[in-house]
Amino acid sequence: MAWWDGFHDRTLSSLVSRAESMNLTVAMAHQSLTAARALANSATAGYQLDASVSGMANAATGSRIKDDFTRRPVQLNLDASWEIPLFGQDKQAQKMSDLSVAMATEDVAAAKVAVTAEIASNYVHLRALQKRRLDTAELVGLLENNAKIAGVKEQAGLATSVENEPMRAGLDTAKSTLLLLDSEIANTRQQIATLLGTATPDPALMRYEPQPVAAAGMAEGRPADLLRARPDVLRAEYAVGQAAAQVGLAKADLYPKLRLNGTIGIGTPVSNSILGAFAGPSIQLPIFDYGRRKDAVAAREAEFQQSVLVYRQTVLTAYEEASRALHELNAARARTALLRSRLQRVSKLKSSTEILVREGLAEKSKSIAGSIDLLDLRSSLTESIEAEARATIAFYKATRGMQPAVSGDDARRPAKMEGRK
């Protein structure tokens, strides 16, 4: 089960599923992965037999050189060469390409993690905004009733306009809050649409639905045990392997290179033969540029050490993010539990006040005041539920916990690195 299914919200699950296939950032990451795979297919092409066909015509060929088949007036040549990978250059080159594919795969996974978390976070925020709007609209109604009662008292000389002004100001503030909430709701819908790769908000987001609530048991576990699945941690690990392969290639350049060359020529007869051939080895010795090559080795070794430090820093940062998210989640859970308990107590007190109002033992304004207090508490609970849900999302983003590993074309580990845990 994917972690977002723990909210038991069909709309959220649908949005996440669509975002993974429609989001443009994810699509770009997939294209980078396709390019890396294409290059990996020919990573060792430089160390395989290279053959070519050429044709040529020579002018002014004298009799003294007519036995040289390469100087025939007309000829068709088949040329072949092969650089022998004496010191494992081909394996190092293939390893580097495989690791590039693995890193691109992690980029896809990282894009999916980021988009999934952002979709979920915006959705949770949207539902909280819609809940706050309903409560604020109810608050406006209560304040308008309160303003009417205050107006009657003012006309009867039981209150002054100065005394009632804070009440009118509170009503204006509530109406202004409604306008701000409407604007933020529209903006959040548009943000979700952008994440889905479209400019049109989903109609399902127009209607009100209850807030997603993080289920009990979500986001469990120690961050240190969950970090190994993070795309940035795996990518940093592969970068270390790639840097090590670059060191190997740089060291291989310190040694001679052996190449076998050959040519078969067909053309104008020479010495009663239309066929000519020659073959032989050639060797490249790093004599005059040996110092430059040693400097390249030193540079690659320094880059390797740097990649190790980057890996360690990535792990530390990942642990910090996961630990902070878990602490924030625990605090949000505790606050939500306290607010729920307090809301129950306040609801009971409000019921008692309404009974007194019906019996004529208390003014109606006291009942309205109790309802306003209850709405304020409900608003605080709405914010706390949102904070808990978003902290849960942040925890899963930090740990990539319970997310199914990509499969098929998006296999997370290169074949040559499986088993490295």
N, C-alpha and C positions, 0 to 999 in steps of 0.2 A: 504494500500500500504506500502511495506517495504521501509525503508529509502534509501536503495541503488538504488531503482528504480527511485529515483529523478535524478540520473545521466543520465537516458535514454540510457543506454549502455547494449545491450543484452548480450555481452560477460561477462561483470561484473556480471550481474544477474545470468548467468549460472554458473559462477565460485563459487559464494556465495552459490547457491543452492547445488552444488555438494560438497562443503567443509563441509556443515552441516551434510552430510551423510557419507563422506569419510574420514574426518580428524581423525587422530588417537587419538588426545587429547580429542576430543568430544566423540569418541567411548569408551575411558577409563572412562570418567566421567559417561557415560551411564551404564557401568558395575558396578561402585560404587553405582549408584542409584538402580540397580537391587538387589545388595547385601543388601542394606539398607532396601528395601521393603521386602525381604525375611526374614530378622531378625525381622522386625516389625510385621510380621504375627504371630510370636510366642513370642511376648514381655511379655505376661502375662501367659505363660505356667507354670511358677513356682508357680502360685497361683491357678491352676486348679487341679482337682482330679488326683492323680497319682496312677496308678494301675500296679501291676506286678504279674507274676506267677512264682513260684519257686518249685522245687522238691528236696527232700533230703532223705537220708537214715542214720539212727543212729545205731551205734553198741553198744553192752553191755548195753542195756536199762534194768534196773532192775525192779523188781515188785513194788518197793516202788514209782516209778515215772511213772508207766504205765498210771495213770489217767491224766497225763499232756499231752494233745494232741500234744504239740509242741515237745515232746520227743518220738513220735511214731517211731518205727523202719523204716517204710516207709510212706512217706506222700507227698501230693501235696497241696501247699498253694497258696491262692489268697490274696495278700497283697494290701492294699489301704491306702493312706494318703492324707490329704488336709490341707494346711496351709491357715487359714482364714485371708484374708487381712483386718485387723481390722481398720487400719488407712489410707486407700486409697493407699496402696503401688501399687496395680495393676493399678490404674488409673495413678499414677505418672510414672510407668514403661512404660505404653502404650503411655503416652504423650511424654516421652523422645524418644521413638522409632519413633513416628510420626514426631517429630521435626528433627530427624536424616534423615528421608526420605525427609523432606522439605529442609534441608540443602544440601543434595545430589542433589536435584532438582535444587537448585540455582547454584550448582557447574556445572551442565550441561549447565544451561543458561549462566553462566559466561564464560565457554569454548566456547560456540557458539558466544557470543559477541566478545571475543578476536580474535577468528579465522576469523569471518566476517570482523572485522576492519582491521586485518592484510592482509587478501586477498585483500580488497578494496584499502588499502594504497599501497601495492606492485603493484597492477594493475595500479593505477593512476601514480605511479612512472615509471613503464615500458612504458606507453604511452608517458610520458614526455621525457623519454630518447630517444625513437624512434623519436619523433619530433625534439629534439635537434640534433640527428644524421643526419636527413635530412638537417637541417639548416647548420650543420657543413660541410657536404659534399658539399653543395652549396657554403659555404664560402671558402672551399679549391679550388673550381673551380675559384672563383673570385680572390683569392690570386695568383693562378697560372697565370691568365691573367695579373694581375698586375705585376707579376714577369717577364713575357715576355716583357711587355712595358718597365719595368725598365732595362731589359737586352739590349733592342734596344737603349735606351738612353745612357747606359754605353758604348756600342760599338761606338756610335756617339760622345762620349766625352761630353755628356750633363749631365752625372752623374758619380759618382765614386762607386767602389765596397763597400767602407765604408758606403756611403749613402744608398746603397741598402741592406746592411746586415740586418737591422731591419726588412725589408720586408720579406727577406728569412727566418729569424728566426720566424716571425709570421706564415709563411706557414708551417714550421716544427712543430710549436706548434699546429696548427690546425690539421695536420695529426696525431700527437700524441694523440690529443683529440679524434679523430675518433676511434683509437685503444682502448682507455680507455672506451669510450662509448659502443663499441662492447662487451667488457668484462663485463661491468656492466649490460648490457641488458641480456646477457647470465646468469649471476648470479641471476638476478631478476626473470627470467623465472624459474630457478631451485628452487628458494625460493617458488614461487607459486605452483610448482609441489609438493614440500614437504608438503605444507599446504593441498594439495589435497590427501595426503597419497600415492603418487606415485613418482617414480624416473624419469619419462618421462614427459618433458614439453608439455603442450597442444599445438597442431599445430596451433590453432587459435591465439596464442600469437606470432607466427613467423611473421605474416604479420602486416603491419602498419595499425593502425586505429587512427582516431582523438582523441585528448585528451578528457577525460570525464570532463564536466563542471558542477559545482554545480548549480542547478537550483535556480532561485530566490524564496525566501520563505522557502528554506530548513534551518534546524537548527534554528527554531524560538522558542521563549518561555524563561521563566526564569528558570535557573538551579534549584532553590529551589523547583519548581513545578514538576520537572522531575526526581528527584533523587530517589523517592520512588520505582521506578521500577528497580533500579540497583540491580543485583544479590548479590553483596557483602553487600549492605545495608540490604536487606531482610535476608541474611544468618546471619548477625550479630544480627538481631532482633530475629531470631529463636534460636540463641545461648543463648540469654538472657532467653528465655522461657525454654530451656533445663537446664540451670544452676539453674533456680528456681525449676524445677522438682527434680533435684538432692538434693537440700536443703530439699525438702519435704521427699524424701526417707531417707536422713540422720536423720531427726527428727523422722521419724517413727521407726527407729532402737533404739530409746531411750526407747521405750515402750515394754511391754511383747509381745511375739508371741505365738499364740495358734494354735496347730496342732491336728487334729483328725486322729487317726490311727486305723486300723482294719485288722484282718486276719481271713480267713475261710480256714480250713484245712481238707483235705480228705485223708485217709490212712488206715493203719492197725487198725482193730477194737479195741477200748478201751471202756470197760464197755458196750459192745454190741452196740457200735455206731461207725460208720466210719466217722462221721462229728464232727468237733470241731470249735469253733469260739471264738474270743474275740475282744473287741473294747474299746477304751477309749481315752480321750484327753491327750495331753501333753503340757506343757507350758514352754516357755523359758524366764527366767528373766535376764535382763542385770544388774547383780550385780557387779561382779568382774571386768568387762570391761566397766563399765559405763563411766569412765573418758575418755577412748579411743573413745567412741562413741560421747561424747560431743565435743572432739577435732575434730572429723570428721565433725560434724555440723558446727563448727567454720570455718573449712577449706572450706566447701561448700559455706558458706555465703560469705566468702572472694572471692571465685571464681565467685559467682554471681555478687558481686560488680565490680569485674574486667571485667566481660562480659558487664556490663552496660557501663563502661568506654570505652571498645573496640567499642561498638556500637556508642557512641558519637564521638569517634575519626574517625570511618569509615564514618559517616555522614559529618563531617568537611572536611575530605580528599576528599570525593566525590564532595562536593560543590566547593572546591578549584580547582579540576581538571576541572569540568564543567565550572566554571567561567573563568579560564585561557583559555580553548579551545574557549569559546565564544569571548573573547577579541582578541585572535589570528585570529579568523575567520573574525571578523569585520575589523581588520587591513589589512588582505589579500584581502578582498573585495575592500577596498578603494584603495589599491595599484594596483590591477588589473584594476580598472576603470581608474585610472590615466594613466597607461601604454597603455591602449586601445586608450585613447584620444590622447596621444602623438604619438602613431603609426600612427594614421590617419593623423596627421600634417606632420610627416616625410615622409609618402607615397606621399602626395601631393607635397612636396618639391622635392622628387626624380623624380616624373613625370615631373616637370618643368625643372630639370637638364637634363633629357633625351631629352627633346625637344630642348634645347640649343645645346646638343651634335649632334643631327641629323642635325641641321641647321649650324653646324660648328662653333658655337659661344663659345664652351667650349671643353676642352680636355676630351677624353674618360676616362682618369684616374679619373676625377672628378665624372663621373657616377658610376665607380666601387667603389670609396670611399663612395658614397652615398648608394650603395647597401650593402656595408659592415656595415655601420652604421645602416641600416635598419635591417640587420640580427642580429646584436647585440641587438637591441631593441626587436626584435621578440623572441630572446633567453630569455631576461629578462621577457617578457610577458609569455612565456612558463613556466618559473619557478614560476611566480606569480600565474598562473592558477593552477599549481600543488599544491602550498602552500595553496591556497583557498580550493581546493578539499580535501587535507589531513587534513586541519583544520576542515572542515565539518565532516569528518570521525571521527576525535578525539572528536568532540562535541557529536556525537551520541554514541561513545564508552563510554564517560564520563556520559551520561545521559540515555543511552538506550532509547532514544526518538523514538517514532513512530514504534518501533519494536513490531510485534505482540507477545502477550504472548503465551507461549507454551501451548498446549492443550492435551487432551487425556492422554497418559501415563506420560506426563511431566507437569501436572497441577501444577501451581506455588505455591498454598497454600494448606497446609494440611486441611483436612475436619474439624478438631476440631479448626482450627484457622481462618476460613473464617469469614469475617466481621470485623477482626482487621485491621484497616486502619491507 
